[in-house]
Amino acid sequence: MFETKYSKFLTILLIIIIISVIGLGGYLGFNYYNNYKINNDSDKFVSTFVEEVGENNPENNGNNGNSTNENQTSSIAGNISTASAGENNKTKQTYKGFNVIGTIEIPKTNITYPVLEGPPTVKNLEIAVAALYPQYAELNTVGNVVIVGHNYRNSLFFSNNKKLAKGDIIYITDLNKKRVTYRIYEVFQADKNDTSFYNRDTDGKMEITLSTCTDASNDQRIIVKAVAE
């Protein structure tokens, strides 16, 4: 009798262990696929961004800047689209339904992402990084632009910003097909409510600031300042 009950207990325990292993494997597998898809889609977007902007620039395609480009470009299963923006020779770009103002590449942490138009939201920060400040930010312009991204404690978005240091390089490409090199000159931590470094005097220079949570706390931020070379 005792052996029968013990055998049943072991059988139930074994079933629970098997189910747990399968569940954990499924969870890890889903996360791996999701991370791969996010990075793969963003890499494709960034790699074609400059080419698409150039192709749709009114100066390059013979339009006078007042009409919509008839040959809109789309890729990545319809998630990326472009359309002529008119007088300023810029192109309106979208990524998975969100407006794009440019792209960011950080060789040190091996990331490439679209920079989405702000404000940051739960939805747009799930697929890329986004401009936080100023309200209608334009990249590669005089002044400071704050870009935020999640720290998921993995390889996504700004998770590895803690590895960045003074002297590291960041590339920013804007809607005018201009790719600018920024060099990091300061990395520090700040409280999540600290906005003192947003509206700062850049002495006529173009600067960007990256912000993400620390590994230890969602109330603290890793702040990275960089200036255009």
CORTAFEN-V98879 format. One record per residue. N is the residue number from 1. RES is the residue in one small letter. PSI is psi in radians with two decimals (none if undefined). NEAR is the number of other ideal C-beta (glycine too) atoms within 8 Angstrom. D_CENTER is the distance of its C-alpha to the mean C-alpha in whole Angstrom. Layout:
n = (N	N)
res = (RES	RES)
psi = (PSI	PSI)
near = (NEAR	NEAR)
d_center = (D_CENTER	D_CENTER)
This chain:
n = (1	2	3	4	5	6	7	8	9	10	11	12	13	14	15	16	17	18	19	20	21	22	23	24	25	26	27	28	29	30	31	32	33	34	35	36	37	38	39	40	41	42	43	44	45	46	47	48	49	50	51	52	53	54	55	56	57	58	59	60	61	62	63	64	65	66	67	68	69	70	71	72	73	74	75	76	77	78	79	80	81	82	83	84	85	86	87	88	89	90	91	92	93	94	95	96	97	98	99	100	101	102	103	104	105	106	107	108	109	110	111	112	113	114	115	116	117	118	119	120	121	122	123	124	125	126	127	128	129	130	131	132	133	134	135	136	137	138	139	140	141	142	143	144	145	146	147	148	149	150	151	152	153	154	155	156	157	158	159	160	161	162	163	164	165	166	167	168	169	170	171	172	173	174	175	176	177	178	179	180	181	182	183	184	185	186	187	188	189	190	191	192	193	194	195	196	197	198	199	200	201	202	203	204	205	206	207	208	209	210	211	212	213	214	215	216	217	218	219	220	221	222	223	224	225	226	227	228	229)
res = (m	f	e	t	k	y	s	k	f	l	t	i	l	l	i	i	i	i	i	s	v	i	g	l	g	g	y	l	g	f	n	y	y	n	n	y	k	i	n	n	d	s	d	k	f	v	s	t	f	v	e	e	v	g	e	n	n	p	e	n	n	g	n	n	g	n	s	t	n	e	n	q	t	s	s	i	a	g	n	i	s	t	a	s	a	g	e	n	n	k	t	k	q	t	y	k	g	f	n	v	i	g	t	i	e	i	p	k	t	n	i	t	y	p	v	l	e	g	p	p	t	v	k	n	l	e	i	a	v	a	a	l	y	p	q	y	a	e	l	n	t	v	g	n	v	v	i	v	g	h	n	y	r	n	s	l	f	f	s	n	n	k	k	l	a	k	g	d	i	i	y	i	t	d	l	n	k	k	r	v	t	y	r	i	y	e	v	f	q	a	d	k	n	d	t	s	f	y	n	r	d	t	d	g	k	m	e	i	t	l	s	t	c	t	d	a	s	n	d	q	r	i	i	v	k	a	v	a	e)
psi = (-0.83	-0.73	-0.63	-0.79	-0.70	-0.70	-0.71	-0.72	-0.78	-0.66	-0.80	-0.74	-0.73	-0.72	-0.76	-0.75	-0.76	-0.80	-0.72	-0.75	-0.76	-0.75	-0.77	-0.72	-0.72	-0.72	-0.83	-0.68	-0.74	-0.78	-0.73	-0.79	-0.75	-0.79	-0.73	-0.77	-0.76	-0.85	-0.67	-0.80	-0.76	-0.66	-0.74	-0.74	-0.87	-0.68	-0.46	-0.08	-0.93	-0.74	-0.79	-0.72	-0.75	-0.73	-0.56	0.04	2.21	-0.54	-0.48	-0.42	0.11	-0.02	2.78	0.04	-0.07	-0.03	2.74	2.37	2.12	-0.49	1.30	2.50	2.39	2.61	3.12	1.05	0.68	0.13	-0.30	2.24	2.69	2.62	2.54	2.40	-0.15	-2.36	-0.62	0.16	0.30	2.96	2.34	2.18	2.53	2.63	1.94	0.69	-0.02	2.47	2.47	2.43	-0.02	-2.83	2.78	2.41	2.25	1.75	-0.67	-0.68	0.07	0.85	2.58	2.11	2.65	2.58	1.98	2.63	2.44	3.03	2.75	2.47	2.96	-0.74	-0.84	-0.43	-0.09	-0.24	-0.28	-2.85	2.86	2.68	2.33	-0.69	2.46	3.14	-0.75	1.26	2.47	2.33	2.71	0.79	2.77	2.37	-2.93	2.35	2.20	2.20	2.25	2.65	2.72	2.66	1.75	0.20	0.59	-2.56	-0.05	2.55	-2.16	0.43	-0.54	0.32	-0.39	-0.33	-0.20	2.59	2.92	2.27	-0.30	2.75	2.51	2.33	2.28	2.18	2.29	-3.07	-0.18	0.25	0.54	2.10	2.05	2.42	2.20	2.44	2.26	2.32	-0.12	2.41	2.24	3.05	2.57	2.80	2.62	-0.40	0.00	1.99	0.25	-0.42	0.01	-1.18	1.43	2.76	2.00	0.12	0.72	0.20	2.81	2.20	2.74	2.69	2.23	2.43	2.33	2.86	2.68	2.90	-0.56	-0.52	2.45	-0.11	-0.13	2.60	2.47	2.10	2.25	2.10	2.41	2.61	2.54	2.46	none)
near = (4	5	6	7	8	8	8	8	8	8	8	8	8	8	8	8	8	8	8	8	8	8	8	8	8	8	8	8	8	8	8	8	8	8	11	8	8	10	10	8	12	13	9	11	15	13	7	10	14	9	7	14	14	9	9	15	11	13	6	8	9	4	9	5	10	6	7	5	12	4	4	9	10	7	10	8	4	6	10	16	9	14	10	12	9	7	5	5	9	7	12	9	14	11	13	8	5	12	8	14	12	13	13	13	11	12	8	8	9	6	11	9	12	14	15	16	9	11	6	10	7	5	7	11	14	6	12	14	13	16	15	11	12	7	6	5	13	9	14	11	7	6	8	12	14	13	14	13	15	11	13	7	5	6	8	9	13	14	12	9	13	7	7	13	7	7	5	11	10	14	12	15	14	12	13	8	10	7	8	12	9	15	11	15	7	8	10	6	7	9	7	9	4	8	7	4	10	9	6	7	3	11	4	4	8	12	14	14	14	16	13	14	11	11	6	4	6	5	5	12	12	16	13	12	12	13	11	10	6)
d_center = (62	60	59	58	56	54	53	51	49	48	47	45	44	43	41	39	38	37	35	33	32	32	29	28	27	26	23	22	22	20	17	18	18	15	12	14	13	10	9	12	11	8	11	13	11	11	14	16	14	17	19	19	19	22	24	23	24	27	29	28	30	33	32	33	30	31	31	28	27	29	27	24	22	20	18	17	19	19	15	15	17	19	22	24	23	26	28	25	25	21	19	18	15	13	11	13	14	12	13	11	12	10	8	7	9	11	14	15	12	12	8	7	4	6	6	8	11	12	13	11	12	13	12	9	7	9	7	3	3	6	10	12	15	17	18	17	15	16	14	17	19	22	21	18	14	12	9	8	6	8	11	12	15	14	12	8	5	8	11	12	12	16	17	16	19	21	21	18	16	13	13	12	13	14	16	19	18	18	17	17	17	17	18	18	21	21	19	20	20	21	22	19	21	22	21	23	21	19	22	23	26	24	27	26	23	20	18	14	13	11	11	11	14	17	18	21	20	18	20	19	16	16	15	15	17	17	19	19	22)
